[in-house]
Amino acid sequence: MPMVVLAFAGSLLNLLILKRIWRLRNHPSTQWRRAPVSSRKMRIERLQFALAVITLTLISIEEVTHFRTFHRF
């Protein structure tokens, strides 16, 4: 259970950080000093986003199936 909580917290933190980066990058006041983002960096950010979403999806599937399997009424 502690690993599931850590994975959940880590995925949420990763999504929040990515959201903050994308919001700051697209902020109007930073447009004049903004350097173009390399394609490698964008791929890494997209991969991090996808892995965080996949992790949250797998955790939710695991919790639902665990509840249905072991906590029947």
Backbone as CSV, one residue per row, in Angstrom:
resi,resn,N_x,N_y,N_z,CA_x,CA_y,CA_z,C_x,C_y,C_z
1,MET,0.808,-1.202,0.000,0.000,0.000,0.000,0.854,1.270,0.000
2,PRO,1.960,1.315,0.743,2.774,2.535,0.709,3.310,2.854,-0.692
3,MET,3.625,1.821,-1.472,4.140,2.060,-2.820,3.053,2.621,-3.729
4,VAL,1.816,2.185,-3.534,0.707,2.711,-4.330,0.505,4.193,-3.998
5,VAL,0.575,4.527,-2.724,0.421,5.926,-2.309,1.563,6.773,-2.867
6,LEU,2.780,6.252,-2.804,3.923,6.995,-3.357,3.796,7.166,-4.874
7,ALA,3.357,6.139,-5.572,3.173,6.238,-7.023,2.089,7.246,-7.358
8,PHE,1.015,7.227,-6.586,-0.077,8.181,-6.802,0.399,9.613,-6.562
9,ALA,1.073,9.827,-5.442,1.570,11.172,-5.116,2.607,11.642,-6.135
10,GLY,3.494,10.749,-6.546,4.508,11.105,-7.532,3.906,11.465,-8.882
11,SER,2.892,10.735,-9.290,2.236,11.021,-10.570,1.508,12.364,-10.524
12,LEU,0.805,12.607,-9.414,0.125,13.902,-9.284,1.112,15.052,-9.260
13,LEU,2.210,14.881,-8.526,3.232,15.921,-8.469,3.827,16.177,-9.851
14,ASN,4.084,15.115,-10.582,4.631,15.248,-11.931,3.666,16.003,-12.841
15,LEU,2.375,15.691,-12.760,1.390,16.397,-13.579,1.296,17.871,-13.196
16,LEU,1.352,18.156,-11.901,1.295,19.552,-11.459,2.515,20.340,-11.935
17,ILE,3.683,19.731,-11.866,4.903,20.404,-12.321,4.847,20.644,-13.825
18,LEU,4.412,19.639,-14.587,4.302,19.825,-16.038,3.298,20.910,-16.384
19,LYS,2.171,20.948,-15.676,1.180,21.996,-15.916,1.783,23.378,-15.658
20,ARG,2.523,23.488,-14.569,3.155,24.773,-14.222,4.172,25.187,-15.292
21,ILE,4.974,24.237,-15.744,5.973,24.541,-16.787,5.285,25.024,-18.050
22,TRP,4.240,24.306,-18.485,3.549,24.682,-19.724,2.843,26.023,-19.575
23,ARG,2.278,26.277,-18.397,1.593,27.555,-18.180,2.588,28.709,-18.180
24,LEU,3.714,28.530,-17.500,4.724,29.591,-17.471,5.344,29.813,-18.852
25,ARG,5.536,28.747,-19.592,6.124,28.860,-20.927,5.202,29.629,-21.868
26,ASN,3.892,29.489,-21.703,2.945,30.145,-22.591,2.426,31.473,-22.052
27,HIS,2.944,31.897,-20.931,2.509,33.167,-20.343,2.917,34.319,-21.260
28,PRO,2.037,35.304,-21.457,2.342,36.400,-22.388,3.590,37.198,-22.039
29,SER,3.894,37.347,-20.762,5.054,38.168,-20.391,6.377,37.478,-20.681
30,THR,6.359,36.181,-20.925,7.606,35.475,-21.213,7.846,35.282,-22.707
31,GLN,6.932,35.736,-23.527,7.047,35.493,-24.965,8.270,36.177,-25.575
32,TRP,8.653,37.323,-25.083,9.758,38.052,-25.693,11.110,37.412,-25.413
33,ARG,11.238,36.678,-24.300,12.525,36.080,-23.963,12.536,34.563,-24.126
34,ARG,11.469,34.056,-24.641,11.322,32.607,-24.747,12.169,32.050,-25.882
35,ALA,12.973,31.068,-25.546,13.754,30.355,-26.560,12.914,29.172,-27.045
36,PRO,13.064,28.795,-28.283,12.297,27.651,-28.774,12.680,26.374,-28.007
37,VAL,11.680,25.594,-27.708,11.904,24.349,-26.981,12.341,23.280,-27.969
38,SER,13.397,22.566,-27.605,13.903,21.534,-28.510,12.902,20.382,-28.603
39,SER,12.962,19.685,-29.709,12.038,18.566,-29.919,12.312,17.452,-28.913
40,ARG,13.559,17.290,-28.516,13.898,16.271,-27.513,13.236,16.594,-26.177
41,LYS,13.293,17.843,-25.777,12.691,18.244,-24.503,11.164,18.065,-24.545
42,MET,10.557,18.402,-25.662,9.109,18.224,-25.791,8.728,16.746,-25.734
43,ARG,9.533,15.882,-26.378,9.273,14.443,-26.321,9.365,13.929,-24.888
44,ILE,10.368,14.402,-24.139,10.531,13.976,-22.751,9.341,14.431,-21.909
45,GLU,8.892,15.670,-22.121,7.736,16.171,-21.369,6.479,15.382,-21.708
46,ARG,6.279,15.072,-22.966,5.108,14.279,-23.372,5.178,12.866,-22.805
47,LEU,6.371,12.285,-22.785,6.551,10.960,-22.204,6.243,10.985,-20.702
48,GLN,6.722,12.006,-19.998,6.432,12.131,-18.574,4.932,12.268,-18.335
49,PHE,4.275,13.049,-19.170,2.828,13.212,-19.047,2.118,11.882,-19.266
50,ALA,2.495,11.185,-20.326,1.853,9.910,-20.644,2.083,8.887,-19.532
51,LEU,3.298,8.816,-19.003,3.579,7.862,-17.939,2.817,8.192,-16.663
52,ALA,2.667,9.471,-16.362,1.903,9.858,-15.175,0.431,9.478,-15.333
53,VAL,-0.121,9.716,-16.507,-1.530,9.361,-16.751,-1.711,7.844,-16.725
54,ILE,-0.790,7.115,-17.315,-0.866,5.653,-17.300,-0.766,5.133,-15.868
55,THR,0.122,5.710,-15.070,0.258,5.292,-13.677,-1.031,5.523,-12.907
56,LEU,-1.634,6.688,-13.071,-2.892,6.974,-12.381,-4.006,6.046,-12.851
57,THR,-4.029,5.732,-14.121,-5.030,4.808,-14.652,-4.857,3.407,-14.072
58,LEU,-3.625,2.936,-14.036,-3.369,1.605,-13.490,-3.682,1.531,-12.001
59,ILE,-3.375,2.588,-11.269,-3.699,2.607,-9.839,-5.207,2.553,-9.643
60,SER,-5.942,3.323,-10.434,-7.398,3.314,-10.274,-7.988,1.952,-10.653
61,ILE,-7.482,1.333,-11.712,-7.957,-0.001,-12.095,-7.649,-1.005,-10.994
62,GLU,-6.457,-0.933,-10.437,-6.073,-1.860,-9.371,-6.957,-1.688,-8.148
63,GLU,-7.237,-0.455,-7.778,-8.066,-0.211,-6.595,-9.504,-0.689,-6.808
64,VAL,-10.044,-0.452,-7.987,-11.410,-0.888,-8.282,-11.496,-2.414,-8.278
65,THR,-10.565,-3.078,-8.944,-10.611,-4.545,-8.975,-10.339,-5.140,-7.595
66,HIS,-9.462,-4.520,-6.825,-9.213,-4.997,-5.464,-10.479,-4.877,-4.611
67,PHE,-11.144,-3.746,-4.711,-12.364,-3.545,-3.940,-13.438,-4.542,-4.347
68,ARG,-13.599,-4.752,-5.639,-14.625,-5.690,-6.123,-14.298,-7.132,-5.757
69,THR,-13.029,-7.471,-5.716,-12.633,-8.846,-5.435,-12.691,-9.177,-3.945
70,PHE,-12.197,-8.298,-3.107,-12.022,-8.629,-1.702,-13.017,-7.968,-0.758
71,HIS,-13.815,-7.042,-1.220,-14.739,-6.327,-0.331,-16.167,-6.401,-0.863
72,ARG,-16.635,-7.587,-1.069,-17.993,-7.769,-1.566,-18.990,-7.616,-0.432
73,PHE,-20.174,-7.182,-0.790,-21.232,-7.008,0.214,-22.228,-8.137,0.137
